[in-house]
Amino acid sequence: MYDPERATRADAFLRHLFLRHAVGREVLDVACGTFAIDLPLVKRGYRVAGRDQSEEMLRVARRNLRTAGVTADVSRADMRSLRLGRRFDALLCLGTAFNYLASSADANKALQTFRDQIRPKGVLVLDLTNFDAWIQHPKNVRAEVDYQSVDGTRIAIFAFNEQDVGRRIHYARFLTVVQRRHRIDIGFDEAPLRIWKKAELAQALRAAGFRPLEWWGDLRLGARYERSRSPRIVSVSTPVDVR
Ligand SMILES: C[S@@+](CC[C@H](N)C(=O)[O-])C[C@H]1O[C@@H](n2cnc3c(N)ncnc32)[C@H](O)[C@@H]1O
């Protein structure tokens, strides 16, 4: 509903990235959501494991896998305490999921678990919202979705946010209204998201034993990172060899 082209763009981005870094076939997506970004990888022969803390998201992920006629190992886990008992060639944490770890302690804990799940020479891909650009050009009140499905269900999502720049927190708030025939359901969500700057993220990655390799401004081919303009901060890093 948000952006149907996103998965196609992300797939082209990941395809080139994996070729450039000779990434193997084992991929872990640590906050996989609906599995939308992972399905094209599975279809191209990657073995993708998906973890997410939300059962609702996993339900949609499983339905998407069934519809696509493919299988994958998806189950519930918190990205701060992953224990898969094996290592992966690529670890993905996409779509602002890393911003959901609002405290430094949680973010560092997650980076440590990512480090434990990834093979030497593997890649970690983080895709965060670039709040630096957001703060300079705020879009704090907006209609995010106005959608009608084939069965006539109408969905409207209204977003209203606020930033506490001193505490480095962005409060994401969504009001969702669903109309099915004569019934209307209203939901409200609020989540504190951590505001990361590129330099701070680079420092946290190094402290957790990663070496940043590439920075991009979106999960899209050739999107250069520009601090005050890019919608995203995409970092690609690799574990530091500690032999
Ligand atoms: C905005 S969605 C992004 C989903 C997917 N990565 C994508 O790019 O489409 C954020 C996801 O992070 C998940 N999430 C948030 N905190 C998490 C945590 N501590 N451990 C695992 N998943 C988490 C949420 O359940 C949600 O599915």
The ligand as a Tripos MOL2 file, in Angstrom:
@<TRIPOS>MOLECULE
LIG
   27    29     1     0     0
SMALL
NO_CHARGES

@<TRIPOS>ATOM
      1 C1          8.6490   -0.7050    9.2460 C.3       1 LIG1
      2 S1          8.6970   -2.4560    9.4220 S.3       1 LIG1
      3 C2          9.9250   -2.9460    8.2170 C.3       1 LIG1
      4 C3          9.7340   -4.3560    7.7560 C.3       1 LIG1
      5 C4         10.7300   -4.8630    6.7070 C.3       1 LIG1
      6 N1         12.0860   -4.9200    7.2200 N.3       1 LIG1
      7 C5         10.6940   -4.0150    5.4570 C.2       1 LIG1
      8 O1         11.6830   -3.3290    5.1670 O.co2     1 LIG1
      9 O2          9.6770   -4.0560    4.7580 O.co2     1 LIG1
     10 C6          9.5560   -2.6420   10.9600 C.3       1 LIG1
     11 C7          9.5540   -4.0740   11.4380 C.3       1 LIG1
     12 O3         10.4330   -4.2070   12.5340 O.3       1 LIG1
     13 C8          9.8810   -5.1430   13.4150 C.3       1 LIG1
     14 N2         10.5630   -4.9690   14.7030 N.ar      1 LIG1
     15 C9         10.6070   -3.8570   15.4870 C.ar      1 LIG1
     16 N3         11.3510   -4.0700   16.5790 N.ar      1 LIG1
     17 C10        11.8070   -5.3540   16.4820 C.ar      1 LIG1
     18 C11        12.6350   -6.1640   17.3140 C.ar      1 LIG1
     19 N4         13.1520   -5.6910   18.4590 N.pl3     1 LIG1
     20 N5         12.9240   -7.4200   16.9090 N.ar      1 LIG1
     21 C12        12.3950   -7.9170   15.7520 C.ar      1 LIG1
     22 N6         11.5920   -7.2060   14.9430 N.ar      1 LIG1
     23 C13        11.3030   -5.9360   15.2920 C.ar      1 LIG1
     24 C14         8.4020   -4.8090   13.4200 C.3       1 LIG1
     25 O4          7.6010   -5.8570   13.9240 O.3       1 LIG1
     26 C15         8.1880   -4.5430   11.9330 C.3       1 LIG1
     27 O5          7.8330   -5.7200   11.2360 O.3       1 LIG1
@<TRIPOS>BOND
     1     1     2 1
     2     2     3 1
     3     2    10 1
     4     3     4 1
     5     4     5 1
     6     5     6 1
     7     5     7 1
     8     7     8 2
     9     7     9 1
    10    10    11 1
    11    11    12 1
    12    11    26 1
    13    12    13 1
    14    13    14 1
    15    13    24 1
    16    14    15 ar
    17    14    23 ar
    18    15    16 ar
    19    16    17 ar
    20    17    18 ar
    21    17    23 ar
    22    18    19 1
    23    18    20 ar
    24    20    21 ar
    25    21    22 ar
    26    22    23 ar
    27    24    25 1
    28    24    26 1
    29    26    27 1
@<TRIPOS>SUBSTRUCTURE
     1 LIG1         1 GROUP 0 **** ****
